[in-house]
Amino acid sequence: MAGCSASSSFTSKPKSIRVAQLPEKVDETSGLAHFNRWLWTHNDSGGQPELYGIDPDNGRLVKTVRISNANNKDWEDLTQDDNFIYIADTGNNRGDRREFQIYKVAKSDILKPKKEVTAKLISFVFEKQPENLKPYRHNYDIEALCVVDNQLMFFSKNWANNKTYLYQIDNGVAKRIKKYHTNGLVTGCTYDAKKRIMYLIGYHRYIWFNMRSPFVYTIENFNTTKECKTKHLLKSIKGFQVEAIDMANGQLFFTNEDNKYGKQALWKLSFD
C-alpha cells in the first residue's frame, strides 16, 4: 500500500457481485453517473448521442435522453456536480486527436419529460502533446473524468507505460499535476467527496492472448500529501472489459462492455 499510514479502509479483497445483464441498447456502456434514483450511462465511439437511465436494482432501461447538438465521436465517461452532467468525448486510442470535448448538460433538463436536450460545449487541448503519436502506444488517451472541489479533472489512459496521469482542465488547457503507478489502463473513475477517496477502474491488457485483467485502484486522502494508494485485482471477472464506475446510495457500481468473456452487465463492488 504505497504511501499508506498504518491504517487503510481497504483491508479485505473486493467482491464483484453481478446485478443484471444490461440491455442490448447499451452493449458498449462506457460511462456511469448516479442521480435521481437512476444510474446514467452511454455507449462508446460511434454510438448515438444519448444518455440512458438504468434502474440500479435490476439493470432495466427506464429513460433515454438525446443530446440534440452533440456528436458521439468517442464518448468515454460521465461525471457530475450539483447541477450538471459532464459527458467526456475524449477517446483517443489511435492518438490522432488533438482537441477534446466535454458536453455539459443541465440535470434539470434531463429530468424533464422531453426526450431531447441541448448541451454546452467545453473544448480543451493538452498543454504538451507530441506530434505523430502511434496508435495504442502513447499516453494521450482519456477515459476517466471527474469533478473534485468544483474542478474538472481526468486520469489518462497510458498505453505506452501503463501508468496514469492526473490532469486539471483550466481555460481550455489540460495541465498534468500528478502521476500514479497503476500498472494498467484506467477506463473510469469516481470520487467520494465525503471520505475523500478516489476510485479508478481499469484493466491490464495481455496483448499476446488478448486477455484483460480488471482492477480497482483506490486513492485515500486524495490530492493531499497523505495519499494512500491500493490496487485490488478483480479476479472473478478476468477477461471482462470494465469501463465505468460510480457510487449510488453508498454502494459502488461498475459496468463492463460486451465481449467474448461476457455480455454487457451492471455489477456491485463490495469491500466487506
C-alpha positions in Angstrom: 0.0 0.0 0.0 2.3 2.7 -1.3 2.2 5.9 0.7 -0.2 4.5 3.3 -0.1 5.0 7.0 -0.7 2.2 9.4 -4.4 2.2 8.7 -6.3 1.8 5.4 -10.0 1.5 4.7 -9.4 -1.4 2.3 -8.1 -4.4 4.2 -10.2 -7.1 2.5 -10.4 -8.3 -1.0 -13.2 -6.8 -3.1 -16.1 -8.9 -4.3 -17.7 -8.4 -7.7 -21.5 -9.1 -7.5 -23.4 -9.2 -10.7 -26.7 -7.2 -10.6 -28.0 -7.8 -14.1 -27.3 -8.0 -17.8 -27.8 -4.6 -19.4 -30.0 -4.1 -22.4 -28.5 -4.6 -25.9 -29.0 -0.9 -26.4 -26.0 -0.2 -24.1 -23.7 -3.0 -25.2 -20.8 -0.6 -25.3 -21.6 1.0 -21.9 -18.7 3.3 -21.2 -19.7 5.9 -18.5 -21.7 5.9 -15.3 -23.2 8.6 -13.1 -25.9 8.3 -10.5 -28.6 10.9 -9.8 -32.3 11.0 -9.2 -32.5 7.3 -8.4 -31.0 6.0 -11.6 -27.6 5.2 -13.0 -27.0 7.0 -16.3 -24.7 5.6 -18.9 -23.9 5.9 -22.7 -22.3 4.0 -25.4 -18.7 4.2 -26.7 -17.4 5.6 -30.0 -19.9 5.7 -32.9 -22.9 5.2 -30.6 -26.0 7.5 -30.5 -25.5 10.8 -28.7 -27.8 9.6 -25.9 -27.9 9.1 -22.2 -29.6 6.0 -20.8 -31.2 5.9 -17.4 -30.8 2.5 -15.7 -32.5 1.1 -12.6 -29.7 0.1 -10.3 -31.8 -2.6 -8.8 -32.3 -4.6 -11.9 -30.5 -3.0 -14.9 -33.7 -2.1 -16.6 -33.7 0.8 -19.1 -36.1 3.4 -17.8 -35.3 6.5 -19.9 -33.4 7.7 -23.0 -32.4 11.3 -23.5 -30.8 12.5 -26.7 -28.3 15.4 -26.8 -29.5 17.2 -29.9 -26.4 19.3 -30.6 -23.9 16.6 -29.8 -21.9 14.0 -31.7 -20.6 10.8 -30.2 -17.1 10.7 -31.7 -15.8 8.7 -28.8 -17.7 9.2 -25.6 -15.8 7.7 -22.7 -17.1 8.8 -19.3 -19.6 10.7 -17.2 -19.2 12.9 -14.2 -21.3 15.4 -12.3 -21.6 18.3 -9.9 -24.7 19.6 -8.2 -26.3 21.0 -11.3 -24.7 19.4 -14.4 -23.8 16.2 -16.0 -20.5 16.2 -18.0 -20.0 13.8 -20.9 -16.4 13.2 -21.9 -16.0 13.0 -25.7 -12.3 12.3 -25.2 -11.4 8.8 -26.5 -8.1 8.8 -28.4 -6.9 5.2 -28.7 -5.3 5.9 -32.1 -3.5 9.1 -31.0 -4.8 11.2 -33.9 -6.9 13.6 -31.9 -5.6 16.9 -30.6 -8.8 18.7 -29.5 -11.2 17.1 -27.0 -14.8 17.9 -26.0 -16.9 17.7 -22.9 -20.7 18.2 -23.2 -22.2 20.0 -20.2 -25.9 19.1 -19.7 -28.2 20.6 -17.0 -29.7 17.9 -14.7 -32.9 19.8 -14.6 -33.3 19.3 -18.4 -32.6 15.6 -18.2 -35.3 15.1 -15.7 -38.0 16.8 -17.7 -40.5 14.7 -19.7 -38.9 15.8 -23.0 -36.6 13.3 -24.8 -34.1 15.8 -26.2 -31.9 18.3 -24.5 -29.1 20.6 -25.6 -25.6 20.8 -24.1 -22.9 23.5 -23.7 -19.6 22.5 -25.3 -16.3 22.7 -23.4 -13.2 22.2 -25.6 -9.7 21.6 -24.4 -6.2 20.5 -25.5 -3.2 19.0 -23.7 -0.7 21.6 -22.6 2.0 19.5 -24.3 1.1 16.8 -26.8 3.7 15.4 -29.3 3.0 15.1 -33.0 2.6 11.8 -34.8 1.6 9.6 -31.9 1.5 5.8 -32.6 -1.9 4.1 -32.2 -2.2 2.3 -28.9 1.4 3.3 -28.0 1.0 6.7 -26.4 -0.2 8.4 -23.2 -2.7 10.9 -24.5 -6.0 8.9 -24.3 -8.7 9.9 -21.8 -11.4 7.6 -20.4 -11.8 8.8 -16.8 -13.4 12.2 -16.0 -14.2 13.6 -12.5 -15.1 16.7 -10.6 -13.1 17.4 -7.5 -13.8 20.5 -5.4 -15.7 22.0 -8.3 -12.8 21.5 -10.7 -12.9 19.3 -13.8 -10.1 16.7 -13.8 -9.2 13.5 -15.6 -7.0 10.5 -15.5 -5.1 9.5 -18.7 -5.2 6.0 -20.2 -1.5 5.4 -20.8 -0.9 2.8 -23.5 2.8 3.4 -23.5 3.8 3.0 -19.9 0.7 1.6 -18.0 0.7 4.5 -15.6 -2.0 7.2 -15.3 -1.5 10.9 -15.1 -3.9 13.3 -13.3 -4.8 16.4 -15.3 -6.6 19.6 -14.3 -8.6 21.5 -17.0 -8.1 25.3 -16.8 -9.2 27.7 -19.5 -9.2 25.1 -22.3 -5.9 23.6 -21.4 -5.2 20.2 -19.6 -2.2 20.5 -17.3 -0.6 17.4 -15.7 -0.3 17.6 -11.9 0.3 14.1 -10.7 1.4 10.5 -11.7 0.1 7.2 -10.4 1.7 3.8 -10.9 -1.4 1.8 -11.7 0.3 -0.8 -13.9 -2.8 -0.9 -16.1 -5.2 1.1 -18.4 -7.5 3.4 -16.5 -11.0 3.4 -18.0 -13.2 5.1 -15.4 -13.2 6.9 -12.1 -15.5 8.2 -9.3 -14.8 10.4 -6.3 -16.3 10.1 -2.8 -16.0 13.6 -1.6 -17.2 12.9 2.0 -14.5 10.3 2.5 -12.0 11.9 0.1 -11.5 8.6 -1.7 -10.9 8.4 -5.5 -11.7 5.1 -7.2 -10.2 4.2 -10.5 -11.2 1.2 -12.6 -9.4 -0.4 -15.5 -7.6 -3.4 -16.7 -4.2 -4.8 -17.6 -4.1 -6.0 -21.1 -2.1 -9.1 -22.0 -1.6 -8.5 -25.7 -0.3 -11.9 -26.7 -3.7 -13.6 -26.0 -6.0 -10.6 -25.8 -6.8 -11.1 -22.2 -7.8 -8.3 -19.8 -7.2 -8.4 -16.0 -9.6 -5.9 -14.4 -8.7 -3.9 -11.3 -9.9 -1.2 -9.0 -7.3 1.3 -7.7 -8.1 3.3 -4.6 -6.6 6.6 -3.5 -7.4 7.6 0.1 -6.9 11.2 1.2 -7.0 12.1 -2.5 -5.0 15.1 -3.7 -3.3 15.7 -0.3 0.2 14.9 1.0 -1.1 11.8 2.8 -2.5 9.8 -0.1 -2.8 6.0 0.4 -2.9 4.0 -2.8 -4.0 0.4 -3.1 -4.6 -1.8 -6.2 -7.3 -4.5 -6.0 -7.5 -7.2 -8.7 -11.0 -8.3 -9.7 -10.0 -11.9 -10.3 -13.5 -13.3 -10.5 -14.2 -11.4 -13.8 -10.9 -12.0 -15.6 -11.2 -11.2 -19.3 -14.0 -8.7 -18.8 -13.6 -5.2 -20.2 -14.6 -3.0 -17.3 -15.4 0.6 -18.4 -17.2 2.7 -15.8 -17.6 3.1 -12.0 -19.8 5.3 -9.8 -21.5 5.3 -6.4 -25.2 5.1 -5.7 -26.6 5.3 -2.1 -23.2 4.5 -0.6 -22.7 1.4 -2.9 -20.1 1.2 -5.7 -21.3 0.1 -9.1 -19.4 -0.7 -12.3 -20.1 -1.9 -15.8 -18.5 -4.0 -18.4 -18.8 -3.8 -22.2 -19.9 -6.8 -24.3 -17.0 -9.1 -25.3 -16.3 -12.8 -25.8 -15.9 -13.3 -22.0 -19.3 -11.8 -21.0 -22.3 -9.7 -22.1 -22.6 -6.1 -21.0 -23.6 -6.0 -17.3 -24.0 -4.0 -14.2 -22.1 -5.0 -11.1 -21.8 -4.1 -7.4 -18.4 -3.9 -5.8 -18.1 -4.7 -2.1 -15.1 -4.5 0.2 -16.9 -6.1 3.2 
